[in-house]
């Protein structure tokens, strides 16, 4: 395998999580008796550009199809984040009804709906037809396609170029990141702005977030590496923010290199220095992550064994992709965890890949009163513990496994 950015041959293993099915490949009851396809989840670090990456074992068009089960609008905290973003962009850049806001990976219209409320023209780009259909119900039009240079040229020819081009949690999801960023260069107006949000590799390493590694994520990104990728496409990063979302994310701001209307913020230099001081431009930073993940595996398995011995019951909440990585790496099946409750009806009445744990609605929690509820999307811990605070009524407790085992 060669680096998907700089083409350097890769041999340095960041972490090997074994073989796993695609994390959002939920199973129907009928499919439980059918064989599942497992793919290697082996991640490499590029010694030249420090891009952490997994090979494209499962093609992206097989992952992001019309049976895709992730709908952004089922998280109230994520909707609040999207609305706050729209307000911030409006305050900073003053978009009018003559502007065009384009979102790549617009999902179910969770964000663009707030621009539409302000009568600002919007366009979504979304490869999964089922989520795009939900966006259409909100009045958000979508181009159902994968984004890259080909689609960018087509849209630009049609006169659809962006004043604001954004993408949340998509930059890590693309197998050809060079083509993706090259497409953004084409689709951006002369004085336009790009914003991208993505989980920060520094947080993944520092907080043992190995469960965020799965086959939808092809790249794990530092600011240093993203800056190099954008510069190679003729784009300049002029600002960056550190965000709490998804366990710690970055929001980058980019413009055409020749655009002199937007000065480069001191935040850019400061974050580059912060990463350098962490050692992120030294291969030693990327060693020993395997052992840290194994320690979490030991902790979680011991906890579940202890509960089994004392006949305590354990359920989970949130049928998240990261949860499937955690469960499958640890070898946890439905003999340890009775079920996982989830608010998304597209996941309910299905089964988690590999572990075959049933996905049910929240009513099952109230009916069975488990002793412990393992929160799989730990990044939504505050939202979930508020939502499920009633489990305290029967003495129930919450559990999270990342960055280390914690009983709440």
ROVODO-714583 format. One record per residue: x, y, z of N, C-alpha, C in turn; residue in three letters. Coordinates in steps of 0.1 Angstrom, whole numbers, plus 5000, padded with zeros to 4 digits. Layout:
XYZXYZXYZALA;...
//
This chain:
500849885000500050005000500950125000UNK;500550224992501250354992500350464998UNK;500950565003500250675010499250735000UNK;498050765004497050814994497250964991UNK;498151024999498551164995499851174988UNK;500951134995502251154989502851034982UNK;502150924982502450804975503650724980UNK;504150764992505250694999504750555002UNK;505650455001505350315004505150305020UNK;504150235024503750225038504150095044UNK;504850095056505149975063504949995078UNK;504750115083504650145097503250125102UNK;502950025110501649995114501250085126UNK;500250155125499750245136498950155146UNK;498050075141497249985149496649875140UNK;496549755145495949645138494749595146UNK;493549625142492349585149491749455144UNK;492549385137492049255132491149265120UNK;490249165118489249175107487949205113UNK;487149295105485949335110484949365098UNK;483649345100482749395089482649545089UNK;482149595078481949745078480949775089UNK;481249885096480649915109479149955108UNK;478749995097477350025095476549925087UNK;477149805086476449695078475549615088UNK;474449685092473549615101472849505094UNK;472449405102471849285096470449265099UNK;469649215090468249175093468249045100UNK;467149005105467048875112467248765102UNK;466848775090467048675080468548655076UNK;469248765077470748765073471548705084UNK;471048675096471848625107472448485103UNK;471748415095472248285091473148285079UNK;473348405073474248415061475648455065UNK;476648415057477948455060478148605059UNK;479048655068479348795068480748815062UNK;480948925055482248955049483049045059UNK;484249005062485149075071486349135063UNK;486749255067487849315060488949355071UNK;490149355066491249395076491049535080UNK;491349555093491249695099492649725104UNK;493549735095494949755097495349895092UNK;495849985102496050125099497550155099UNK;497950235089499450265087499650415089UNK;500850445093501350585093502350615082UNK;502150725075503050755064504250825071UNK;505450785069506650845075507050975069UNK;506451015058506851135051505851245055UNK;504551225053503551335055502751305068UNK;502951195074502251155087500751145085UNK;500251115073498851075072498650935077UNK;497750915086497350785092496250735084UNK;496250615079495350565069495150415069UNK;493950375064493650235062493450225047UNK;493750105042493550075028492050075025UNK;491650085012490250085008489849935005UNK;489749865016489349715015487949705010UNK;487049785015485649785010485449915003UNK;484949914991484850024983483750124989UNK;484050254987483150354993481750344988UNK;481550314975480250304969479450184975UNK;480150084981479449974987479050015002UNK;479750105008479450155021478350255021UNK;478450355012477550465012476550445000UNK;475550355003474550324993473150354999UNK;472150314992470750354996470250285008UNK;471050195014470650135027471450195039UNK;472150305037472950365047472050405059UNK;472550365071471650385083471950505091UNK;472950575088473250695097472550815092UNK;471650875100470950995098471351095108UNK;471851205104472451305113471451365123UNK;470251375119469251455127468751385140UNK;469151255142468751185155469551225167UNK;470551315165471251365177470951515179UNK;470251545190469851675193471151765195UNK;472151715201473351795203474051835190UNK;473951735180474551765167473751865159UNK;472451865160471551965154471852105160UNK;472052105173472452235180473752285175UNK;474752195173476052225167475852285153UNK;475052225145474852265131474252405131UNK;473252425139472552555140473552665144UNK;474352635154475352735159476352765148UNK;476752665140477652695129477052785119UNK;475752765115475152855106475052995111UNK;474753015124474753145129476153215129UNK;477153135132478553185132478953225118UNK;478653145108479053175094478353305089UNK;477053315093476353435089476853565095UNK;477253555108477853665115479153705109UNK;479953605105481353635101481353675086UNK;480553615077480653635063479453705056UNK;478353715064477253795059476653745046UNK;476253625045475753575033474253625030UNK;473953655018472653705014471953595005UNK;470753635000470053544992470653524978UNK;471753604975472453584963473653494964UNK;473853444976474953344978474453204975UNK;475453114974475152974973475952894983UNK;475252824992475952735002475852594997UNK;476952524996476952384991477652305003UNK;476952195006477452105016477751975010UNK;478951925012479351785007479051695019UNK;478451585015477951485025476851555034UNK;475851605028474751675034473751595041UNK;473851465040473051365047471551405046UNK;470851415058469451435057469051575058UNK;469951675055469551815055469651875069UNK;470351805078470451845092470951985094UNK;471952035085472552165086471952265076UNK;471852225063471452315053470052375056UNK;469252295063467852345067467952485074UNK;469052505081469152635089469552745080UNK;470352725069470552825059469252855051UNK;468552755048467352765041466352855048UNK;466252835062465352915070465753065068UNK;466953095065467453235063467253285049UNK;466653195040466453225026467753245018UNK;468753165023469953155015469953025007UNK;470153034994470152914985471152814989UNK;470752684989471552574993471552464983UNK;472552384984472652264976473452154983UNK;472852044985473551934991474151834981UNK;475251774985475851664977475951544986UNK;475251444982475051324991474951194983UNK;475851104985475750974978474650884982UNK;474150894994473150794999471750854996UNK;471050784987469750834982468650844993UNK;468750745003467750745014467850875023UNK;469050915026469251035034468851155026UNK;469251155013468951275005467451285003UNK;466651175003465251185002464651255015UNK;465251225026464751295039465151445038UNK;466251475032466651615031465651685022UNK;465151625011464251685002462951715009UNK;462551635018461351655026461451785034UNK;462651825037462951955044463152075035UNK;462952045022463152145012464652175008UNK;465452075011466852085008467152004996UNK;467452064984467851984972469151914973UNK;469351804968470551734968470951674954UNK;472251674951472751594940473251464946UNK;472651354941472951224947474151164939UNK;475351184945476551144938477751164948UNK;478851094944480051114952480751234947UNK;481451304956482151434952483551404948UNK;484051484939485451484934485551574923UNK;486651574916486951664904485851644894UNK;485451524891484451504880483151574883UNK;482551564895481351624898481551774899UNK;482651824905482951964907482952034893UNK;483551974883483552034870482152044864UNK;481351934866479951934861479152044867UNK;479252064880478452164887478952304883UNK;480252324882480852454878480352494864UNK;480252394855479852414842478352464842UNK;477652414851476152444853476052584860UNK;477152644864477052774871476852764886UNK;477052644891476852624906478152614913UNK;478652734916479852744924479552804937UNK;480352764947479952794961480652924967UNK;479853004974480353104982480853044995UNK;480152945000480552875012480452725008UNK;481552655009481552515006481952445019UNK;481152355024481352295037481252145037UNK;481852085046481751935048482051905063UNK;481151835069481351795083481551635083UNK;482651595089482951455090482851385077UNK;483451435066483451375053484951365048UNK;485851455053487151455047487851325050UNK;487651265062488251135065487551015058UNK;486351045052485650935046485950905032UNK;486750985026487050975011488250895008UNK;488250795000489450714997490450794989UNK;489950884980490950964972490851104976UNK;491651134987491551264993492151374984UNK;493051344975493651434966492551484956UNK;491851384950490751414941489651494948UNK;489351464960488251534968488651684970UNK;489851704975490251844977490451914964UNK;490851854954490951914941489651954935UNK;488551874938487251914935486752034942UNK;487152054954486752174962487352294956UNK;488552284951489252394945488452444933UNK;487952354925487152384913485852444916UNK;485152394927483752434930483752564937UNK;484852614943484852734951484852854943UNK;484052954946484053084939485353154942UNK;485753254935486953324936487253374950UNK;486253424957486453474970485653394980UNK;485453264977484653184985485453124997UNK;484653065006485253005018484952855019UNK;485852775023485652635026485752615041UNK;484852545047485052495060484852345060UNK;485752275067485652135069485852095084UNK;485052005089485251955103485551815102UNK;486551775110486951635111487551605124UNK;487451475129488151445142489651465141UNK;490151525152491651555152492451435156UNK;493351395149494251275151494851295165UNK;495151405169495851435182494951385193UNK;493651405192492651365202492551205202UNK;492551155190492451005189493550935196UNK;494750995194495950925201495950955216UNK;495751085219495851115234494851055242UNK;493651035237492450985244492050845241UNK;492950765234492750625232491450595224UNK;491150685214489950675207490050575195UNK;490550455197490750365186489450315180UNK;488350325188487050285182486550375171UNK;487150495169486750575158487450525145UNK;488150425146488750355134487850255128UNK;487350275116486450175110486450205095UNK;485850115087486050115073485450235065UNK;484650315072484150435066485250545066UNK;486150535076487150635077488450585071UNK;488850645060490050605053491250685058UNK;491050795064492150875068491950935082UNK;493050955090492951005103493951125103UNK;493451245106494051365101494551455112UNK;495851505110496351615118496251735110UNK;496351855117496251985110497451995100UNK;498651955105499851955097499651895083UNK;499051775083498951695071497851755062UNK;496751795068495651855061496151985054UNK;496852065061497452185055498252155042UNK;499052045043499852005032498951965020UNK;497951885023497051835012496351955005UNK;495852055013495152165007496152254999UNK;497352275004498252354997498652294984UNK;498752154983499052094971497952114960UNK;496752144965495652174956495452324952UNK;496352404958496252544955495352614965UNK;495052564976494252624986495052654999UNK;494652755006495352805018494452805030UNK;494952745041494152745053494452885060UNK;493352955063493453085069492953095083UNK;492352985088491952985102491652845106UNK;491552815119491252685124490752705138UNK;489752615142489252615155489252475160UNK;489552455173489452325180488052315186UNK;487352205183485952185187485852065196UNK;484852065205484651945214483951825207UNK;483351845195482551745189483351625185UNK;482651505186483251375182484551355190UNK;484651395202485751365211486951455208UNK;486751565200487751655197487951665182UNK;487451775176487551795162488251925158UNK;488551945146489052065140488052115130UNK;487852245130487152315119488152405112UNK;488452365100489452445092488752545082UNK;489352655079488852755070489852765059UNK;489452745046490352755035489852855024UNK;490752895016490452995005491452964994UNK;491153024982492053014971493353084975UNK;494453024971495753084975495953224971UNK;495353264960495553404955494553494961UNK;493553454969492553534975493253614987UNK;493453744985494053824995493153895005UNK;491853865004490853935012490653875026UNK;491353765029491153695042492553675048UNK;492953755058494253735064494353595071UNK;495553545072495753415079495853445094UNK;494953375101494853395116496053335123UNK;496353385134497453335142497153195148UNK;495853155147495453025151496152915143UNK;496452945131497052845122498452815127UNK;499252915130500652895135500652835149UNK;499652875157499552825170499252675171UNK;498352625162498052485162499152405156UNK;499752455146500952385140502052365151UNK;502252465159503252455170502752355180UNK;501552355183500952265194501152125189UNK;500852095177501151955172502551915172UNK;503452015168504851985168505351955182UNK;504952035192505352005205504851875211UNK;503751825205503151695209504051585203UNK;504851615193505651515186504951455174UNK;503951525168503151465157503951455144UNK;505051525143505851515131507151425134UNK;506951325143507951235146507251095147UNK;507850995141507150865140507050805154UNK;507850845164507750785177506350815184UNK;505750925179504350965185503350855181UNK;503550785171502550685166502850545170UNK;503750525179504050385184503350365197UNK;503150235200502550195213501050215214UNK;500450255203498950275203498250145204UNK;498850045198498249905199498049855213UNK;499149875221499049835235498049905243UNK;497850035240496850115248495450075245UNK;495250035232493949975228493649845235UNK;494749765236494549635242494249645257UNK;494749755263494449775278492949805280UNK;492349875271490949905272490149775269UNK;490649695260489949565258489949485270UNK;491149475277491249405290490249455300UNK;490149585302489349655312487849615309UNK;487449635296485949615293485549465295UNK;486449375290486149235291486049195306UNK;486949245314486949205328485649255335UNK;485249375331484049435337482849345333UNK;482749305321481649225316481649085323UNK;482749035324482948905331482448915345UNK;482849015352482449035366480949045367UNK;480349115358478849135359478149005356UNK;478748925347478148795343478248705356UNK;479348705362479548615374478548655385UNK;478148775387477248825397475848835392UNK;475548785380474248785374473648925373UNK;474549025370474049155367473849165352UNK;472849245348472549265334473149385328UNK;473649375315474249485308473549505295UNK;473149625292472649665279473549775274UNK;473349815261474149925256473150035250UNK;473650155248472850255242473750315230UNK;473050335219473650395207474350295198UNK;473650255187474250165178475150235168UNK;476250295174477150375166478250285159UNK;478750345148479850275141481050245150UNK;481350355158482450335168482250225178UNK;480950205181480650095191480849965185UNK;480649945172480849825165482349785165UNK;483249895162484649865163485049815177UNK;484549885187484949845201484449705204UNK;483249675201482649535204483449425196UNK;483649455183484249355175485749335178UNK;486449435181487849425185487949345199UNK;487049375208487049305221486449165220UNK;485749125209485148995207483848985216UNK;483149095218481949085226480749055217UNK;479948955222478748915215477548935224UNK;476448885219475148905226475048815239UNK;476048735242476048675255476548765267UNK;477148875263477648965273476749085274UNK;476249135262475349255262474049205256UNK;472949235263471649175259471049245246UNK;471249375246470649455234471349585234UNK;471149665223471549805223470349885218UNK;469949985226468850065223469350185215UNK;468550235205468950345196467650415192UNK;467750545191466650635187466350625172UNK;467250585164467150585150466350465145UNK;465150485140464250365135464850285124UNK;465850345116466450275105467450165110UNK;467750175123468650075129467849975138UNK;466750015142465949925151465449805144UNK;465249695151464849565146465849505137UNK;467149555138468249495131469249445141UNK;470349395136471449335145472749395141UNK;473549425152474949475149475749375141UNK;476549425132477449335125478449255134UNK;478649135131479549045138479049005152UNK;478749095160478349065174476949015175UNK;476049055165474649005164473849045176UNK;474249155182473449215193472249285187UNK;471049255192469849315186469749465189UNK;469249545179469049685181467549705184UNK;467249775194465849795198465549945201UNK;464249975204463950115208464150125223UNK;464050255227464450285241463450225251UNK;462250185247461250125256461750005262UNK;462649925255463149805261463949825274UNK;464649945274465449975286464449985298UNK;463350055296462450075307461749945311UNK;461549855301460849735304461749635312UNK;463049625308463949525314464849575325UNK;464949705326465749775338467149705340UNK;468049715330469349665332470149735343UNK;471049655348471949715359472949815354UNK;473349795342474349885336473949915321UNK;474250035317474050075303475350125298UNK;475950045288477250085282476950185271UNK;477450305272477250415262478350395251UNK;477850355239478850325229479250455222UNK;478350545218478850675213479250775224UNK;480450745230480850815242480950965240UNK;481051015227481151155225479751225227UNK;478651145229477351195232476951165246UNK;477951145255477751095268476751185276UNK;477051315275476251415283474751405278UNK;474551415265473251405259472551275264UNK;473251165263472551035266472251025281UNK;473251065289472951045304471751135308UNK;471651245302470451335305469151265300UNK;469251215288468051155282467651025289UNK;468550955294468250825301468450835316UNK;468350955322468550975336467650885345UNK;466550835339465650755347466150625351UNK;467250575345467750445349468250445363UNK;468550565368468950575382467750535392UNK;466550545386465350515395465450365399UNK;466050275392466150135396467550095399UNK;468350205401469750175405470650145394UNK;470250175382471050155370472250245370UNK;473350205363474550295362474950295347UNK;475550405343476150415330477650375330UNK;478050325319479450285317479950335304UNK;481250385304481950425291483250355291UNK;483750315280485050245279486250325274UNK;485950445268486950535262486950665270UNK;488150715274489450675271489950555280UNK;489150535291489350415300488050385306UNK;487950265312486650225317486250315329UNK;484950355328484450445338482950405341UNK;482650385353481250365358480750495363UNK;479650545358479150675361477950655371UNK;
//
